[in-house]
Amino acid sequence: MTQPFDTSKPIYRQLADRLYWKILRNELSAGDKLPSVRDTAIEFGLNPNTVSRTYSEMERDGVVETKRGQGTFVTQSEEALTELRERLKDTQIRQFVKEMEAML
């Protein structure tokens, strides 16, 4: 059972974030093949078009690479993975600060 999606943010971005965290936790390593669009859609209970958009956005972000006829793979570029890690750290810190300020 997967966590429900938040209605305040586009689902494709939320799915990308979940996959990014899998990459950062080494559940998906550099060079690993991502599940097919169909399998991911089934796993998360989403429309395949949403998953396809997610994979396209991730490719635009430089985190995955699509190889025609083979599938979508996590990039082997350490630079891209380091940039992803830093971006997610920054997002988490900003979110934490925002939540702490709301408690005041």
C-alpha positions as CSV (number, residue, x, y, z in Angstrom):
1,M,0.0,0.0,0.0
2,T,1.4,3.3,-1.0
3,Q,1.0,6.7,0.7
4,P,-1.8,8.8,-0.8
5,F,-1.0,11.7,-2.9
6,D,-1.5,15.3,-1.8
7,T,-4.1,17.2,-3.8
8,S,-2.2,20.5,-3.5
9,K,0.7,19.5,-5.7
10,P,0.7,17.8,-9.1
11,I,0.8,14.0,-8.8
12,Y,3.5,13.6,-11.4
13,R,5.8,15.9,-9.3
14,Q,5.0,13.9,-6.2
15,L,5.7,10.6,-7.9
16,A,9.0,12.1,-9.2
17,D,9.9,13.1,-5.6
18,R,9.2,9.6,-4.4
19,L,11.4,8.1,-7.1
20,Y,14.1,10.6,-6.3
21,W,14.1,9.5,-2.7
22,K,14.4,5.9,-3.8
23,I,17.5,6.9,-5.8
24,L,19.0,8.8,-2.8
25,R,18.3,5.9,-0.4
26,N,20.0,3.6,-3.0
27,E,16.9,1.6,-3.5
28,L,17.6,2.5,-7.1
29,S,21.3,2.8,-8.0
30,A,23.0,4.6,-10.8
31,G,22.5,2.5,-14.0
32,D,19.4,0.7,-12.6
33,K,16.4,0.3,-14.8
34,L,13.2,1.9,-13.6
35,P,10.1,-0.3,-13.6
36,S,8.1,0.1,-16.8
37,V,5.5,2.9,-17.0
38,R,2.7,0.2,-16.8
39,D,4.2,-1.4,-13.7
40,T,4.8,1.9,-12.0
41,A,1.2,2.9,-12.8
42,I,-0.1,-0.3,-11.2
43,E,2.2,0.0,-8.2
44,F,1.0,3.6,-7.4
45,G,-2.6,3.3,-8.7
46,L,-2.0,6.0,-11.3
47,N,-2.9,6.5,-15.0
48,P,0.1,5.4,-17.2
49,N,0.0,8.9,-18.8
50,T,0.9,10.4,-15.4
51,V,3.8,8.0,-15.0
52,S,5.0,8.8,-18.5
53,R,5.0,12.5,-17.7
54,T,6.9,11.8,-14.5
55,Y,9.6,9.9,-16.4
56,S,9.8,12.7,-19.0
57,E,10.2,15.3,-16.2
58,M,12.9,13.2,-14.5
59,E,14.7,12.9,-17.8
60,R,14.5,16.7,-18.3
61,D,16.0,17.0,-14.7
62,G,18.9,14.8,-15.9
63,V,18.2,12.1,-13.3
64,V,17.1,9.4,-15.6
65,E,18.0,8.4,-19.2
66,T,15.7,6.7,-21.7
67,K,17.2,4.2,-24.0
68,R,15.0,3.4,-27.0
69,G,13.7,-0.1,-26.8
70,Q,15.4,-0.8,-23.5
71,G,13.6,1.4,-20.9
72,T,14.4,4.2,-18.5
73,F,17.5,4.0,-16.4
74,V,18.9,6.0,-13.4
75,T,21.7,8.2,-14.8
76,Q,25.2,7.3,-14.1
77,S,26.3,10.9,-13.9
78,E,27.6,11.5,-10.3
79,E,27.2,15.3,-11.0
80,A,23.5,14.9,-11.7
81,L,22.9,12.7,-8.6
82,T,24.9,15.1,-6.4
83,E,22.8,18.0,-7.7
84,L,19.6,16.1,-7.0
85,R,20.8,15.3,-3.4
86,E,21.6,19.0,-2.8
87,R,18.3,20.1,-4.2
88,L,16.3,17.7,-2.0
89,K,18.4,18.6,1.1
90,D,17.5,22.3,0.5
91,T,13.9,21.5,0.0
92,Q,13.8,19.5,3.2
93,I,15.5,22.2,5.2
94,R,13.1,24.9,3.9
95,Q,10.1,22.7,4.7
96,F,11.5,22.0,8.2
97,V,12.0,25.8,8.9
98,K,8.6,26.6,7.6
99,E,7.0,24.1,9.9
100,M,9.0,25.2,12.9
101,E,8.0,28.9,12.2
102,A,4.4,27.8,12.1
103,M,4.7,26.5,15.6
104,L,5.7,29.9,17.1
